[in-house]
């Protein structure tokens, strides 16, 4: 796997929290892992899928093998808004298949904030078609959910965003304040509606010239794709993204974190750009 995709949610999800999970995992199955699902259905056991739902934090997982045959039951479990859920693919020897997995869990015990993630593979960061498919997945997964944040990263699988790490922000603080400050920026970034409005809306963001694609989402917010490919997300492109989003980024002087030596960020205080 070489691509990490993440989204965070709160109780503003218009169709309810369970539906946000259904849409995330359904989009992952159809748009990220369709080839794996097909390989399991038609192959000789080289790929084996398993979904799971953990209703409460201390519960044992309920497992759903062969998602092509048990998907309806898995979605019923997702609709009940479990504490955690997952979809993974295994090789025929029982080891994790490195081509994809998806997960979700409650960040707060009361279920008022939750996050979902997915890990996938693309053959090349220069392939525009594969990269566009990643963005299209994220839009399909979030279009009806009014998320607080989202991102797509190349070879960065840390749950901390770039700004959380270099500003030393605690993850829960970042999540709680995600409709006041944008949690970070990446090759693809989801900006919630409240923050997009402060930036002038989708039209202003498109006219800024900082993004390859600006995709409004039906339930609120915009999905911002910085360049046509992951490889095209150069430092120059990242600088343009930072300057455009600076009015809604948290203030503070970023400092490199030795724990994350390959983290990409612009070494400037966003407060000085506004």
N, C-alpha and C positions, 0 to 999 in steps of 0.2 A: 504494500500500500504506500502511496506517496502523496495523497491528498486528504486533508482534514477539513470537515465541514461541520459547522456548529450553529445552533440558534438558541436563544433564550426567550422565555415567555412569562407572562403574568396573567392575572385574572381578567385583563382586558380582552382576552381571546373571545371573539363574538359568538362563536358556535359552541363554546364550552371547552374546557381543557382536554377532555377525552378526545374530542374531534381533532384537536391539534396534533395529538399523538397518532391517531389514525392516518391523517394526511401525511405526516412525516414518514411513517413506515411504509405506507402504500406507495408514496413517490419513490422511496428508496428501492423497494422491490421492483417497480416498473421501470425506473429511469436510471438507476445506478447498477442494479444487480440483475437485470433481466436476463443477461447471458448466463449467469450462474443458476438462476431458477430454471432456465431452459435446459442447461446441462444436467441438472439433477433429474429433470423429468424424462429426458431422452437418453441419458448416459448409462453407464454400467456401474454406478456407485462411486465414481471418482470424486464427485462433489455431493456433499450431504448438508442440508440446511437444518437449522433449528431456531425457533423463536421461543421466547420465554417472557413471562409476566410475573412480577413480584408485587403482589397486591398491597402488602404493608411492609415496612422496612425490615421487620424481623421474620417475615414469612419465608419459607422455602419457595423457590421459583416453580411455577407451573410451566411445563415444557410442551412445545408443539413441534414435533419432528416433521420434516418434509413439508415445508410451507406451502407448496403447491397443493397439498391435500388438506392442510389444517388451517389455511389462512383465515377462513371465516371465524373460527373459534378464537384465533389470535386477535382479530380485530374486535371481537366482543370484549375480550380482556382489556384491550387498549381503551375502548370507549368508556370503561368504568374508571379510567384515570388512575392506574396503579402507581405505586411509588416508583417502580422501575420496570423497564422492558428492554428487550434486546432481540436482535436478529443477526445471526452469524452463519457462516458457511465453513464447513470442515472438509478436509481431504479424506480420502478413503481409509487412512490410517488413524483418523481421529484428531489430527492436528489442525489448528486454525488455518483456514484458507486465507492467504494474505491479500486476496482480491477484494474483500469487502466485509464490513460489519456496520451495524447501526445500534444506537443505544439511547435511552432516556432515563432521567431520574428526577425526583423532587429535590430542589436545593434546600428548601425550608420544610420543616416537618409538617406545617399546616397546608402544604401544597400550593401556596400562593405564588411561588416562583419555581419554574422547572426549566430544564434544558434538554436538548436533544443533540445528538452528534452522529456523524457517519464518517467512515474511513473507506476510501476507494482508491482505485488505481487508474492512471491514464498512461498510455504507452509512451507519450512524449509531451513535455510541457510546451512544445512548439506547435502542437496540433490544434488548430483553431476549432475544428469540429468537436473534438473531445472536450475541449475547454468550455465551449458554448453549452455543451450538454450538461456540464456540472452546474453552470449558472441556471439553466432551464430547470434542472432538478430542484435547486433551492427555491426558485420562484414557485414551482408547483407545490412544494412542500409547505410553503409559508403564505401563499396567496390569500388564504381565508382566515389566517390566525392572528393578525395584528401583533407580530413579534416585537420584542424590545431590542433585539440585536441579532445579527447573523454574520457569518464570515466564511470564506473559503481560503485555505492556506496551502502552500506547497511545502511539503516536508516539515511542517511545524504542527506537532500533535499535542501541544500543551493546552490545558484548559484555561490557563491565564492568557488573556489577550496581550498583544505587544505593549499596550499602555498600562495594563494592570501590572505587568512585570517591571517595566522601567520606571514607572511612577510609584512603585511599591504599594499599589492599591490592593486592598483585600478583595477577594473575589466576591464575597457576599455584599460588600459595600458597593462594588461596581454594579452588581446585579440589581440591588435595590434602587440605585440612582440612574438606571439605564434609560429612563425617559427624561432625565435632566441633562445627562452627559452621554455622548456616544462612547461606548466601551473601548473602541479601538478602530483601526482601519487596516484593510488587507487588500489582496487582489480583488476580491468581491466582498462588499460590505453591505449589510442591511441596516438602514437608518430608519428608526421608528417615525411615525407620522409627526409627532410633536417636534422632533428635532429637524425633520425635513422642512417643516413649515418655517422654522427659524432661519433656514438656509434659503428660503424663497420658493420652495416647492420643487417638483420634478422639472419644470421648465427651466428654472434658474440653474439647477444642477446640470441639466443637459447643455445649456448655453455656456456654462463655465469652461467647457472644453477639457475638463479634467478626466472625463470618463468615456470609455468606449461605448458603453450602453448604460442607460438610466431606465429602469423598469419599475413603474409604479405597481403596487400590489393592491388587490381589490379591497382588502380589509384595512388597509393603511400601511404607510411606510413605502420606501423605495429600495430597490436593489441596485447597487452601483457596481458595475464591472469596470475596473480601471483600464485594462488593456485587452486586446483580442485573445491573447494567450497568457498562460502563467509565466512563460519565459519572458514575455514582453513587459512584465511588471518590474521595470528597471528602477533605479534610484531616482531618476528624473521623473518618471511617472508617479512614483510614491510621493515625491515632494509636491507635485501638483495636487494629488489627492489630499495630502495633509493640509496644504494651504486652503483648499476649498472647504474642508470639514473643520478647520481650526475653531470657528465660532462656537461649535457645539462639543468640542473635545474638552476633557477635564484639564484644568490648569496644572502646572508643575513642571519643574526642570527634569527631563528624563535622564536617568543614569543607567549605563549598561549594567546588567546583572550577570555575574560570572556563572550563575546556574543556567543561563540561557544565552550562550555565546553567539548563537546563530540567529537570534531574534532580529527582525528587521524593523527599524523605526527611524523617524527623523529626529535628530538630537536637538530639538528646539522646543521651548515652552509655547504651547498653543496660545496662551494668554497674550503673548507678544505679537501675534499675527492678527488679532481681531481689530 
